[in-house]
Amino acid sequence: MKKVLHLVLFLLAFQMEVRVRASEGAISYPENCLGRVSPCSFKISTDKWSFDAGNVHLRATANTILIESEKAKEWKLVEGTLWVENAPSLKVKTVSAEAEGSSGQYWVFAQKDRIVFRNISAKLVVTLKDHSKLDVPRGFEIWVGPVNSEAQVEHGMVEPVDLKSHLKAWYELYPGTKSQFVSEVQDLKDQWADLTEQSGDIYKKVVERKLAALHEEKHKQLEIKKKKEEERQRMREEFHRRVFEN
């Protein structure tokens, strides 16, 4: 009986501790699970957070909620901002899509009504919940929305990253000095000098794909119409044969 009582008291104490720590907004469950137990869910309470494990380098802002699904290989961003500095074999999942990039940098922003995938220097592929894939070139970003009534994931077109709007998020998590940051910003400007021309080529390809899809759909509809007409003609001939030729 005493053993049962001790067990009950232990469980109650444990639950109270978890509730207290959760109210503070900075708990991993199980406690200190990061890198040890999967899945590991936690909310970042410090101004910024970083994680390094082998080739994986991650950074995130305060109040970001993350789940480490597989040790250092698969993460889910529930809310907030995640900067993937280097993660060649890592997947970042969200509610409606997942990202996988080669060595290089990209960002994921989990906002209220959409997710933004921003590619800085990686080879980034975003796979939607409906299994369609989107290539996001370096220097471009794309927003992804919820799944609609037709079981398709809403999303925008890839568009160049606005460097001015990106600087605030970047500087907030930047680990180096101000002079180093300024130098890297200039390097990035040089790398992205031809983004306008690239975006023109991308939009042209998108339009060409849409026109090709429309042409294919029109061709399919014509084929369906042709087959229906042939079937009606066959039935008319069959009716005429049975009524007038017998």
Secondary structure, DSSP 8 states (H G I E B T S, - for coil): -HHHHHHHHHHHHHHHHHHHHHHTT--EESTT-TTTSSSEEEE--SSEEEEEETTEEEEEETT-EEEEEETTTEEEEEEEEEEEEE-TT-EEE-SSEEEEE-SS-EEEEE-SS-EEEEESSS-EEEEETTS-EEEE-TTEEEEEEEE-TTS-EEE---EE--HHHHHHHHHHH--S-HHHHHHHHHHHHHHTTTHHHHHHHHHHHHHHHHHHHHHHHHHHHHHHHHHHHHHHHHHHHHHHHHHH--
